[in-house]
Amino acid sequence: MKNRLEEIRKRKGISQEDLAKALEVSRQTIGSLENGRYNPSILLAFKIAHYFHMRIEDIFIYEEE
């Protein structure tokens, strides 16, 4: 699954560390999400969307294989 997390985070001027603290995850988790090595749980996806005041589907792009 692709995502726009890094683009959105940088546009808002938020560091990986600050986002990680706000979401109660590690900075490595944010890096892994941004690099596509890790797909978030539905709970984490909702937390991220809520944090940025966006819809999940505006951040995470589902592509059928």
FENMO-V336526 format. One record per backbone hydrogen bond with DSSP energy under -0.5 kcal/mol. CO is the residue of the C=O (numbers start at 0). NH is the residue of the N-H. If there is no record, write none. Layout:
CO;NH  CO;NH
This chain:
1;60  3;7  4;8  5;9  6;10  7;11  8;13  9;12  14;18  15;19  16;20  17;21  18;22  19;23  19;24  20;23  25;29  26;30  27;31  28;32  29;33  30;34  31;36  31;37  32;35  40;44  41;45  42;46  43;47  44;48  45;49  46;50  47;51  48;52  48;53  49;52  54;57  54;58  55;58  55;59  58;3  59;61  60;1
